[in-house]
Amino acid sequence: MPLPSLVGSFGHALFCSPALGRACAAYPAAAARVATAFPVFDCEIGDEDAEVLVDARIHGHAALPHSHWGRSPQPVVDLRFDVQPSAYRRTQTFKVYRPTSRS
């Protein structure tokens, strides 16, 4: 959601459902009722991103450091499925990767 004015250098906020935000996982009695919100940059999460993509960005490999308010933008650079073979079926896990810097 676009903010009416900047909060620090952030121009957007992400509001997560209790299941997506996982704010109170240690407290099961409250976990289903507590949502999460934090500031993001426009390039980090898109308006039309599916919940699985947002989940990968905030909880997956190389997740957004959303608790660091002084951070620089962390744009999405590559999202892919990691297909793992299994005895009965193929399973997919969603991975987020940042490019490595090369000298």
N, C-alpha and C positions, 0 to 999 in steps of 0.2 A: 504494500500500500504506500503510495507517495505521501510524504509528510508535508504539512503546510509550510514548514521552514526547516532548514538544516538543523540536525542535532549533532553537534560536532561537525564532522565531515560527511555524515550519513544523510541521505535524502529519502530513504524508504524504511519501512518497518515490516517485519515478517511476523504474522500472528499464526501460531501453530495450535492445532487441536491438542487435547491432552495426550492422545495416542502418539501423535507425531513429535510433540515437544519433549515428552518423557521427563518432565520437570520433577515429578515426585515418585519415581520408580521405587525408591527405598521405602515409601509409605503407601502401600497398596490401598489402604482405606481412602486416601485422598487423591491418588494418582489419576483416577478417572474424572476428576472434577477440576484439575488445575491445568490451565493452558499456559503457553509460553509465548513471549514476544521479545524481539530484540531488533536493533537496527541493522540494516544491510545496505549495500551499495546496489544500484540498479543492475549492474552487470553480473551480480552473483546468483540471483534467482529470478527467473522470468515469470511474468504474470500468468502465462499459460502452462507452466511446468506442472507435470503430473506429480502427485504426492510422492511417488517412488523416487522421482528425481530430487525433490526437495529433501526427502529423507537421506538420500545418498550425500547431498551437499552438507547437511548439518550433523550427520552421524557416521558417515562412511569413511573409508580410507582418505586421508588428507582432507578431512572435514573443515568447514569454515571455523576459524577461531572466533566464534561469535561472542565470547565473553570478553574479548579484548577490544575496547572501544577506541583505542588509538591506532588500530591496524590500518594497513593500506587495503585497497580493493583486491579481492581474490576472485577474478572472473572465472567462469566456467571455461575450461579449455578442452576437456575431453571426457566424455562419459561413455562407458561401454559395459556390456555384460561379460562377465567372466564365466564361461560355460565349463562346468565340472562334470566329468563322467561319473556315473554311479552304477551300481549293479543292475538296477531296474529301470532307471530313467535318467535323463540329463537334468541337472539342476543349474539354475542361473542365479548368480549373485551380482548385484550392481556395484561397480567400482568407480571411484572418482580419481583421476590422475592429474597432476600438475606437470608441466614440461620440466625437464631437468635443464639446468643451465650448462652450456658447453663453452669451454674456453678456446 
